[in-house]
Amino acid sequence: MAIGTSSYEGDEALARHLKAMGATLGIDAVRSLVAGVAGAPEGSQPDAWIDLVVPDAPAPLRDQLLALKISVEEDSAEGTPSADRLSALRRELDRRGLAGFVVPRTDEHQGEYVPPCADRLRWLTGFSGSAGMAIVLKDRAAIFVDGRYTLQVRTQVDTGSFDPKHLIETPPAQWIADNLSSGGKLGYDPWLHAENAVTTLRKAAEKVGGALVPQPDNPIDAIWEGQPAAPISPIVPHALEYAGKPAAEKRAEIGVGLEKDGCDAAVLTAPDSIAWLLNVRGGDVPRAPMPLSFAIVHKTGAVDWFVDTRKLSPGLGEHLGNGVSVESVHAFPEALEALADRTVRADPSSAAALVFDRLKAGGANIAPGEDPCALPKACKNEVEISGAQSAHKRDGVAVSRFLAWLEETAPSGAVTEIEAADKLAAFRNEGELIRDLSFDTISGSGSNGAIVHYKVSEDTDRRMEPGELYLVDSGAQYLDGTTDVTRTIAIGTPTAEMRDRFTRVLKGHIAIATARFPEGTSGAQLDILARHALWDAGLDFDHGTGHGVGSYLSVHEGPHRISKAPSTVALREGMIVSNEPGYYKTDAYGIRIENLVTVVPCAALEGAERKMFAFETLTFAPIDRSLMDLSLLSGAEIDWIDVYHARVFSELSPRMNDEEKEWLEAATRVLQR
């Protein structure tokens, strides 16, 4: 509760306050809006939503609105054991005549970050990872995760109720074919699966004589008591000084591209694409500043935007301009059916199956294709690159101050994982233009560091001890850029094995950082560089080497990546991607070294016959010298480390006090060969 906030005095008192201010919303509408606010992340400006009710509300009204929000949050709190929820779901499926149901970890937008109201997989199973799926049949259930979560899933999920499976080793389609009975009807929510995914599930069900059956509503919603409301967070303009290009110009360019491809329109379901296109930002999901919405962009450059209009901040209409028509989010399905006889692009890999169902029902000519905003959004303009560079320097100061503090305090055994994460966040919050973290900090010491996407909690929090490794993966959302950096720190004296593994990871990191590659090269073609030194020792890691990063948007952004997974998306100038090889020894320690890099034209090479690209490192933070085994490093690799550390000191030291500068000088000093 905010300082000075009183307890809630009741609807009648609030109604009087609203009437006195000339508010247009009635008490029922305000309650509905506040429920949505309670279902959204709090963010760095937790009271900004009040302007959606009454701009510049006086203190008594603000107090009552804040008190109402707290009351709504308390009413929605619940905690039913997962086994009881599974039984309730099976009863609901039986009522519907279904043999089973598929529960993905997605919402209607198929994104990584989902609001609490759509986190059905977590509600049902307890699993909090960013990717996964459960399939529930009458007599068995399984939960599928990738290599990042094979350890985490067993600590969070009742394995007596859900059998954990690896997504690659046992794909859901294979499990369906092995376990669904002949004639069984397997239900799914067409809002929550991309068109391609539905095709795969349907083939698996039909292979054993079953059927995949769409549901008009989600059966979990029918049994979820206290389910949060859909999120409501203010939508605000993203200033041109950070965006670098007017929204009208972006819309026109997308329209020209559609017409060139013979399309009349394209359906946009990715919230970050729409936020980028319209130069707006919001806060409907954790750690990613974007509003949940849908859009149809036409070849003329006009956009029909489908959004909960209660989110629109005062004056946003002027920012959007005449080329954007704002419609209720509930009008989106009907608008799809109204595109009869038009050629419409939709992405079968990311757009919900319901989008394709409605387009087909309306008689549109569907042109399957990638979201037209994905590639131009990924190729940052000069303003966005400049902003990223500035954001990373400020971020580097915070991270370096944290590392100095950690070096001084952790060896005594006085620091816990939560305390470390909180301290790092506090250092970041002292900087300029920060709005949030870019994801929940991964703060893992010892064996917890071996859990790739570990999320510390009161139950798992542990103190750092001498002889351990500490892995901290963190980032922030600044108005001018999004950061993501991982450092692995030796607490006390590391073992020879730790130094060997760390140095092999470092060699992979340097190999990516120094790569030169011809135009047309994809990240999949570079991935081996990050793993070669590990493979030499019979080692590997189970996650991608690099993911795209947005510009004050999602910290995970496509369509490019560096990964074993096949990809035809070439790395292009202006793309930002992470460079983060790692190594994880179960129940012992984890190692990851991550910087963000941007694709730049390669300096002229003598005799070069093709256009070449290289990476420019954006991240500035020391790499732990005590973990480097110099006997495993070449002269060129040692040179890279020394040059990188010299840049770190040069960029960060002017922003530090004398004591911090002294620590940084020691942390970045030249290696003794």
N, C-alpha and C positions, 0 to 999 in steps of 0.2 A: 504494500500500500504506500502511495506517495506520502511524503511528509505533509501533514496538515489535512489529510483526507479523513472525512468523518465516516461513520458507518452509514449504510444505505437507509434512507428515511422512508422508502416506499415509493410506489409508482405515482401516487397522488401528489406527493411533494415534488417529485421529478417533473411531473406534468405541469405543475405551477411554474417551476423554473423555466421550462421550455416555452410556455406560453408568454411569460414575461419577456423573453428574448425574441419573440416573434418567430420561433422555429417552425418550419413547415412539416417536420416529422412528428407524428403522433407517438404516444408511449409504446404501442405495440411495434411500430417500425423501429423505434430506438432500441427496444429490447432485442429485436431481430438483428439489428446492426451490431450491437454490443456482443451478441453471441458469436457473430463472425469475427469480431475483433479478438475475442477470447480464443478463437480457433486459429489465430495467426501468430507468428513469432513476435515477440515484444520489440526487438530491434533496438537501435541506438536512440530513437526518439519515441519512447513508449507512449507518450501522450498525444502524438500528432494526429491520431484518429479522431480526437475530439472536434477538430475543425470540420470533419465530415458531418457532424451533427449541427454544431453552431460555431462558425468562425469567431475567434477571439472571445470565447466564452468566459464570463466572469468566474472568479474563484469558487463561489458557492455551487454554481452549476457544474464546473469541472470536478469538484469534490464528489458530487452526487453521481456523475457519470463514471468516475473511477471506482466509486464504491459499488455501483451496479456491476461493473466488470468483474470485480473481485467476487461478488455474490454469485454471478453466473459461473465463474471458474470453479468455485467450491461445489456448486450443485452438480457439475459434470464429472467430478472426481469419482472414479470407480476402480475396483480391483478384483475381478473374478478370476479364479485360477484357469489356466489355459485348458486343462482337461475338461472343465465344465463347459467352456466355450466350444470346444470340439464336439462335445455331445450335443449341445444346442444346435450347432450347425448341421450335424447329421440328422437331427429331427426335422429341421427346416428343409433339408434336401429331400428327405423321405416324403414330406408333405407335398413337394413339388414334383415328385415322381422321378427324381434324379438319382443316378447311381454314384455321382460324385460331382466335385466342383473344383475349378482351378483358381488359385488365389495368388496372383502376381504381386510383386512389390512395386506397383505403379498406380498412378492416377490417370485421369482422362488425357493427360498430355505425354504420357510415357517417359517422364523425366526422372532423373536421379533423386531429386528432392521432392518429397510429397508432403502435403499438409497433414496435420494429425487426423482430420476427418477421413482421409483416404489411406491411412497407414493400416490397412486391414490385415496384412501379413503379420505385422508386429502385434496387433491386438489379439490375433488368433494364436500365435505361436510364441511370442516373446522375442523373436529375432529382430534386431535393430539395424542390421547391415543395410547398405545402400542398394543391394541387388539380391534378388532371390525369388523363389516361387514355392508354393506348397500345392499339393494335390491331395484332396481328401476323398476317399472312397468309403463305402459303408463299413468295411472291416480293417482298413489300413490307411495310412497317410504317410506322405513323404515330404521333406523340405529339401530344396535344391539350392546350392550356393556354389560360387566359384572359388578358386584357390585362395582368394583373400580372406575367406570367412570359414574355412574348414575347421579351425580351432574355435573361433568365436561361437559358431552355431551350436556346438556341443555344450558350451557353458551357459547359453541363454535359453535353449529349447529343451522341453521334456522329451528326451529321446525314446521314452516308453510310448509316447503318443505319436511322435513324428520321427520317421527314420531319416537321418541326414544322408544326402546324396551329393556327389560332386557333379556339377552341371555338365562337365565335359566327359567324365568317365561314365556317367549314367544320365544321359539327356532325358528331360521330362517326356519327350515323345516316346523314347524307348520304354520308359517305366510304364507309361499308359498302355503301350502295346503288350507289355508283359503282365499287367495287373487288371485292366478293365475287362469285365466279363462281356461275352457276346450279347449283343442287344442292349448293353448298358448305355444310358444317356448321361453324357458328361457335360455339365453346365459350365458356362463361362459368361463373363460380363463383357459385351462387345465394346464398351468404353475403355476397358483396361488392357486390351491386347492389340498390338499392331496387326495390320492386315496380313503380313507375311507370317507372323507368329500363329495366327489363327489357322492359316493354311497348313502349317506343320502339325498343329494339334489335331486338326480335322483328319488328316491322313493317318495319324497314329490311331485315332479312335476307329476309323473305318477299316483299318487293317485287321482288327479283331472282331468286326461285325458290330461295332458300337456306333454312336453318333455324338457329334459335338453340337450342343444345343444352346443358342443364345438366350440369355435371361433378360426380361424387360426391366428388372431391377436387381440389385445385388443382394443375394440371400444373407450375407453377413450384416448388411445394414438393417435387415429385418430383425436381427437378434441382438444387435449392439446397443445395449442400454447406455445412455450417457454419451453417445457418439458426438464428438464436437461438431459444431456448425462449419460450413465452408468458410474459409478465411476471408477477412476483410481488412485490408491495410491500405493506407492512402497511396494513390498513384500520383507521382509528381514528374515534372519535366526533367530530362537529363540535359544539362546545359550544353550549348554548342562548344563552349571552351573545353569540354571534356569529350564530347562526341566527335567533334572534328568535321562533321558533315551534316547539313540540315536534313531533317526527315523527308521533306518534300523532294529533295534531290535523290535520296535513297529510293523512295517510292517510284519516282520516274525511271530510275535505272532498272529496278526490278521489273517494271512494266515493259520496258523496251526488250529486256531479255525474254520475257514470256511471249511477247508478240513474235520475236525472232524464232522461237521454238514452236510456233504455231499454237500457242495456248491462249485462251481467252481469260483465264484466271488461275490462281493457285490457292490451295487451302493451307493455312498456317496453323499448326497445332502446338508448336514449341513455344512456350512463353518467352524464352530468351530471344528467339527470332523476332517476335512481335515487339518486345521491348527495344531491341536494337533498331528495328525498322522505324518505329514511331518516336524514338528518342525519349522514352519514358522509363521510369524505374518504379518499383513497388517493394512489397515485403510480405507476400503471401506464403512463402516457403522459407524454411530455415536457411540462413547464411547465403542466400542468393537473391539479390535485390530486383526481383521481377514480379509483376502481377500475373496471376493466372487468367488466361483469356484465349480466345480463338480469333482468327481473322481470315477474310477472303480478300486477296489482293488481285486487282484487275489489270489487264494489259494497258489500261489508260493511266495507271499509277494510283487510281482511287483505291481506298481500303474500306471495307466493311469490318468494323471492330466489334466483337461480341464479348461483353464484359459486364460484370456486376457494376452497374452505374453508381452504386453507393460508394464505390472506391474513389471516384474521380475527385481530386482535390480542387478547390476553388481556382478558377482561371485556367484549368487544363484545356478547356475547349479552344481557347485562343492559341495555345501552343500547338494543338493538333492541326488547326487550319481547316479550310473548306473541303479538302480532299479526303477527309476521314469521316465516315458516318458511324456514329456510336449506337450500337443496338444492345438489347438485353442479351445476356449470355444464353438465356433459355430459347432465344430465337435462332440459335445456330443450326440445329438439325433441320428446321424448316427452310432456312436459307440455302442449305446444301441441296435440298430437293428442288428449289426454285432455279437451279442452274441447268435447266433442261436444254438439251441440244447444244450446250457449250462444251468446248474442250477444256477440261480442268485438270491441272496437275495436282497430285497428292502423293505423298511419300509412303509407300507400303511398308517401309521398314520402321517408320516412327509414328505415322498417323493411326488413330484408333480404327479398328475394323468398322465401327459404327459410321465413320465418315464415308467409307466406301459403300456401305449398305445404303446410306441415304442418297449418295450421288447416283448409284445405280437405280434406286427407286424413282428418282426424279428424271431419269433419262439423260444424264450427262454423259459425255464422252470422256472417260477417264484416261489421262495420260500419266502413267506411273513415272515418278521422277523425284529427285531429291528436293527438299525444301530449298526454294530459290534464294533464301536469305543466308543459308548455312555457310557457303563459301565466301561471299563478300563480308559477312560478319567475322569470319576467321582471319581474313587478310586485313589486319589493322592499318588504318591510315596514319599519316605522320603525326597527327595530334595524339592519337591513341598510343602510338609507340613512345612518343615523348612523355606522355602521362605515365605509362608503365615504367619507364626509366626513373622518373621522379619518385613514383610510389615505392619502387624497390629500394631506392637509397634511404628513404625515411624508414622503411620496413627493416632494412639492414641494420640501422642504428638500434632499433628496438631489439632485434634478435641478438646483436652483439652485446648489448648491455645485459641481456638475459644470460648469455653464455658466460659473461664475466661473473655475474652474481652466482650462477650455478657452480662454477669452478671454485668459488670461495666457500660456498655453504654446503654443497652436496656431500663431499667426502666425510663429513662428520656424522652422516646418517640422519640429519635433521630435516631433510626435504622429502616430501611425498610427491607422487605423480600429480595429484590435484593441485597441491600448492605450487608446483612448478608451472603447470598450465595457467593457473591464475596469475602468477607473477609475470609470465610472458604476455598475457593479455593486458595486464596493467601497463607494462612498458609500451605496448602498441597504442594503447588508448591515450598516451601522452602526446602522440604525434598529430599532425595536421591531416585534415580531410578524411579521417577514418570514419567509417559508418558501421562496421561489424567485422567479425571474423569471417573468413571465407569458407570455413568448415569447422566442426568441433575439433579442437586440438587433439592429436594423437600423442599422448604422453605416456610412454611405456618403458619401464625399467626392468632389467633382467628378463625373466621368461615372458613377461607381458609384451616386451618389445618384439617378440617373435610372432605376435598376432598382427597381421599386416594392417588391418583397419581397426585396431584396438581402440575402444572407447572407455576411458577410465570412469569408474563409478565409486560410490562410497563402499560398495561390497568388494571391489577389486583393487582399490587404492593400496599402494605399498610404498615403503620408504626405500630410497636409493641407498645401496650399500657399496662400500669399496670393493673393487674387483668386478663390478657389473658394467654393462653398457646401458646407456639411456638413449632412447630414440624419441625425438620430438619432431613431428610433422605438423606444420601450422601455416596459417596464412591469414590475410586480412582483406577486407573490401574497402578500398579507398575510392573517393569520387573519380580519381584519375587513373585507377588501375586495380587489378586483382593480383594478389601475391600468393605464393605457395612455396615453402622451403622446408627441407628436412635436413637435420643434422643428427649424427650419432656421436655421443660423447662418452669417453671413458671416465668412469667414476673411480678415481684412484689408478692403480696400475693394471693395464689390460694383460691378458694372457697372449702367448705367442700365436695361438689359433685365432683369437679375436683380431690381432693385427694382420695376420695373413688374409683372413676373410675380408676385413675392411679394405685392405689394399687392393684386393682383386675387384671389389666393387668400385673403388676409386679409379682403377685402370679403365673399367667400363665407362664410368662417367666421363673421364677425360677423352676416351675414344669418340664418344658422341659429341662432346663439346668442340673437338678439333676436326670433326668430319667435314670433308668437302665432297659435294655430290652434284651430279649434272641435273639440269632442269628435267622435270618429269619423274624424279625419284620419290618413292613413297617411304613412309616411316617403316613399313614392314621390311624394306630392303636394308635399312640401317640397323635394325634391332640387334642383329648378331654382334655388332661392335660392342654393345653393352654387356654381352654375356660371354664373350670369348675367353677372357681370363678366368671366369668362373668355370666354364666348361672344361678348361685345361685341367682343373682339379676335380672334375666330376660333380660340379655344383651348378645350381640354377636358382631362379626365383619364379614364382607363379603369378606375377602380375605384369602388366605392360610396362615398357620402359618410359613411355611418355604419353601424356594426354594434352589436348589443346586447352587453352585458358582464355576466358573472356575478358572484356574490358569493362570493369565494374559490372560484371554479370556472373555467370556460372564459372566456378573454378574448374569444372570439367566441361569442355566444349569440343564438339566435332567440327567438321567431319574428319580431320586429320588426327593422327596418333603415331606413336612409335611402339610397335608391338609385334609379337610373333604372328598374330592374327592377320590373314591376308587383307590387303587394302589397295585399292587402285587410286586413292586420293593422293595426288602429288603434293609435296611440301612446296609452298609458295612464299614469295617475299611478303613479310608482314605477319606471317603466322607466328603465334606464341605457343610454345610446347614445353612440357616439363622434361627434364633429363634426370631420371630417378631409378637407376639400377639398385638392387638390394640383395640381401642374403638373410635367411631366417633359419635358425636352428631351434627346433621345437623344444620347449621347456627350458631354454637356455638364454638366448638373446636374439635380437634382430638388428640388422644394419641396413640403412638406406641413406643415400646422399642425393639430395635433390636441389637443383637450380632450375629456374625458368630461363629459356633461351628464345630468341626470335630469329627467324630466317632472314638472312641478308644476302645481297649479291656478293659473291666471292671476289676478293681482290684479284687483279689480273694475274693469271698464271702463265708463265712462259710456255709457249707451244700449245696452250689450251685450244681445243677445237670446238668446244661446246660452251654454252652458257652455264656457269657454275654457281652454286650457292654454298653458304656456310652458316654456322650458328654464332650469334652474338649473345653472350651471357648477360642476363638482366639482374640476377640475384647477387647480393653482396653480403657475405657472412663468412667468417673463418671456418675452415675445415680442420678437424682435430688432428694436429700434427703428431700427438702421442700415439695415435693408432696407425701411423704409416710405417710400413716395413720398406725402407728405402732400397733394400736388396732386390725387391720385386719390381721396382720402378726403373724405367729407362731414363736416360738423360733428358730426353724430350719431355717426358711426363713430369719429371722434377721441375724442369723449366716452366711448364704450364702452371704448376702449383705456385711457384714463386711469383710468376707474373700475375696470376689471379689474386694472390694475397697482397701483392703490391697495389693492385687496383682497389681491393677492399679497403686497405689503409688510406689510400689517397682519397677515395670518395667519402669515407665515413668519418675519418678523424677530425675534419673541420667542424663536424656537428657534435663533437663530444667534449666533455670536460677533461681536465688534465689527467685525472685518475683513470678514467675510461680509456683515454688515448694511450696511456702507458700499458694497460692490459692489452689493447688491440695491437700495439706494436709488437709485444711478445708473441701474441697468437698468430701473427702474420709474418714473423721474421723468416729470413731465408733459410731453407733446409741445409743442414750440414751433410754433404755427400760422403 
